[in-house]
Structures are given as C-alpha cells and as structure tokens.
Amino acid sequence: MILNGSDPQAIALAVAHLQAGELVGLPTETVYGLAANAEDEAAVAQIFSAKGRPADHPLIVHVPNADSVHHFASEVPAFAQALMRAFWPGPLTLILPRREGVAAAAAGGQTSVGLRCPAHPVALALLQACLAGSPQVRGLAAPSANQFGRVSPTTAAHVQSEFGPGLLVLDGGACAVGIESTIIDCTRGVPVLLRPGAITPQQVQAACGQPVRHKDDLAANAPAAPRASGTLASHYAPRARVRLLEAAALQAALQVLPANAAPVIALYARSTLAAPPTVHQQPMPEDAAAAAQELFAVLRDLDAQGVQEIWIETPPDSAAWDGVRDRLQRAAATV
C-alpha cells in the first residue's frame, strides 16, 4: 500500500513495521529504497531475498544525523568528518570501518560499512522517529527498491510495480536527484571514488582538502577497495537492450533502418537526429542534473511501451555528467 509520507500516522505505521522486522518502501532524494532495520539480520535477509540480491553485496545504511555514524563506524577520519559537514544531509555515501558486531549482514560481511544521511524530508522524519522509538532503530539498510541489477525506482508507483501492494511504501513524490549517491571510500587514508553521483570529485576535494583518488588508479599493492553498491559491470538495466553511441554513430545506424521498420526502437539523445517515423524519439536534457533526475523514469517508461532496444547518445565527458554516464554504461553492459 502507498501512504502519504507527510502524514505522521503513516510515519508511525512505518516505524512499527520496521520495529517488527518488516520492510518499508522509503523515498530519498536519490532513489526510493527498500528499508529494514540495519541491525535486524532477519529483516536484512528479507531485503536480499526480495531483491534477488547476493548476500555478500553490501547495503547502504541510512542514518538520521552525523552523530549516529559513531554507532556503526569504529573510526571516522578527519576528511570524512569534513565531508559530512559539507554534504549531509545529501547524496553522499561514506565507506567507513565498521564497529565489530554491528550491522554485519547489512555490510555483506565486510569490515567496512556504507553510511549516508539522506536529504529527503520523509526519509529524515522516518529515521528520526525510528531513533526516538522503543525499541530504538538506529539506522535503516535501504538499497534501491527494485529487483537486483534492474532500473532503480524514482516514484512510489515504481516501487509498488516491483513488489506489489503488500509492501508499505511512503510516498514522497518524484526523487529530486534521480540517481544513486556518490560513494567515497574513507578506509584507506585518502578519499577514493567508488561510484560517481551528483556530488563530483571536484566538490569532494574542495570540501575535504584532499585530492580524490579513483580505485583503478591506486598502486597495485594498495589495499583492495571494499565492495560497494551499484559497482557491478552490468547494472541499472531495463528489459530492453540499451545501445550507447556517440551522435554520429547513432545517425549512421538510424540511416540504415528501413522507413517502415517495426516500432521497437526508442531514441534518447541530446542531438537532433533524423530517424524513421517508427522510431520513438525522446529528447535528453542538455543539463546533467535534469538528465539524472529523469533518467530512470524514462527507461522505465520506454520499457512499459514494449520497445526492444533503446539507443542512447553518450553523455558529454565532463564531471557533471559522470553519474549519468556511469549508469548508462552499466545499463548497456552485457554479461
């Protein structure tokens, strides 16, 4: 069932569900999450089961404020504290050393844990109500509320379409950011980018005063990066095949399509391209933030229309577009 997330009674009911070990659909500014008490191993196991997600693939734990980090993390480096001051609440996840005996299942058995304080008012209201409740719930494990590897949800209706009417979903409207959070590994002495998002490496560096490394750029003998959400080669994929091409290659491919080709191809591009009338054309915004905000909804809508292929113009090679480009490259990957 979908309930108004601004209704205090809906928040109270969601808290009761979480205290009882049940799952709840949760809006955030990035995407909707499938939430459970991060310290209830049976509830966390339900997330993995519902999503079809491998149990060793860690979940992000959402917390109500920076003070709550110390319950889950054994150490918070100074640069991580600076990032929390600059970007929390907001779309930034920090990987920190995990306190022994806390949220092991949510962390996929790793000695690190991913933590984030979301900026969505409904998410914050739920987290604060959980913290104030009895029994107390200190954090919510909440991966994207979709089947593992598929397109993330950005509305309450998307969540219900994945898990049916039996799941309690708090409706917080369409997500403002639209793609998952930037993930920074803080376990190796320097900030290391594990997943791009709305917050760029340049912004991270400006906030913490340290250059951001990429996990692939570290020395061969450096400690391995912790596993993190959304970093598999193939991810965020619709049912339709995604082809990611530069504008010139897209135009060349369109030119060889017969004018009466079956209407099974959709085009999502910034450039103006000549296409047969049977090709469904959806313009991609010129602004990276606007493109991110609508991306998953567009992919879901095109899937619902029954197209077999989605041809997408490769986004610009700039930091602002890194998050969108990353999601599209993973959606287009084959395994």
C-alpha positions, 0 to 999 in steps of 0.5 A, a space after each residue: 500500500 502507498 501512504 502519504 509520507 507527510 502524514 505522521 500516522 503513516 510515519 508511525 505505521 512505518 516505524 512499527 513495521 520496521 520495529 517488527 522486522 518488516 520492510 518499508 518502501 522509503 523515498 530519498 532524494 536519490 532513489 526510493 529504497 527498500 528499508 529494514 532495520 540495519 541491525 535486524 539480520 532477519 529483516 536484512 535477509 528479507 531485503 536480499 531475498 526480495 531483491 534477488 540480491 547476493 548476500 555478500 553485496 553490501 547495503 547502504 545504511 541510512 542514518 538520521 544525523 552525523 552523530 549516529 555514524 559513531 554507532 556503526 563506524 569504529 573510526 571516522 577520519 578527519 576528511 570524512 568528518 569534513 565531508 559530512 559537514 559539507 554534504 549531509 544531509 545529501 547524496 553522499 555515501 561514506 565507506 567507513 570501518 565498521 564497529 565489530 558486531 554491528 550491522 554485519 549482514 547489512 555490510 555483506 560481511 565486510 569490515 567496512 560499512 556504507 553510511 549516508 544521511 539522506 536529504 529527503 524530508 520523509 526519509 529524515 522524519 522516518 529515521 528520526 522517529 525510528 531513533 526516538 522509538 522503543 525499541 530504538 532503530 538506529 539506522 535503516 539498510 535501504 538499497 534501491 527498491 527494485 529487483 537486483 541489477 534492474 532500473 532503480 525506482 524514482 516514484 512510489 508507483 515504481 516501487 509498488 510495480 516491483 513488489 506489489 501492494 503488500 509492501 508499505 511504501 511512503 510516498 514522497 513524490 518524484 526523487 529530486 536527484 534521480 540517481 544513486 549517491 556518490 560513494 567515497 571510500 574513507 578506509 584507506 587514508 585518502 578519499 577514493 571514488 567508488 561510484 560517481 553521483 551528483 556530488 563530483 570529485 571536484 566538490 569532494 576535494 574542495 570540501 575535504 582538502 584532499 585530492 580524490 583518488 579513483 580505485 583503478 588508479 591506486 598502486 597495485 599493492 594498495 589495499 583492495 577497495 571494499 565492495 560497494 553498491 551499484 559497482 557491478 559491470 552490468 547494472 541499472 538495466 531495463 528489459 530492453 537492450 540499451 545501445 550507447 553511441 556517440 551522435 554520429 554513430 547513432 545517425 549512421 545506424 538510424 540511416 540504415 533502418 528501413 522507413 517502415 521498420 517495426 516500432 521497437 526502437 526508442 531514441 534518447 539523445 541530446 542531438 537532433 537526429 533524423 530517424 524513421 517515423 517508427 522510431 520513438 524519439 525522446 529528447 535528453 536534457 542538455 543539463 546533467 542534473 535534469 538528465 539524472 533526475 529523469 533518467 530512470 523514469 524514462 527507461 522505465 517508461 520506454 520499457 512499459 511501451 514494449 520497445 526492444 532496444 533503446 539507443 542512447 547518445 553518450 553523455 558529454 565527458 565532463 564531471 557533471 555528467 559522470 553519474 549519468 554516464 556511469 549508469 548508462 554504461 552499466 545499463 548497456 553492459 552485457 554479461 
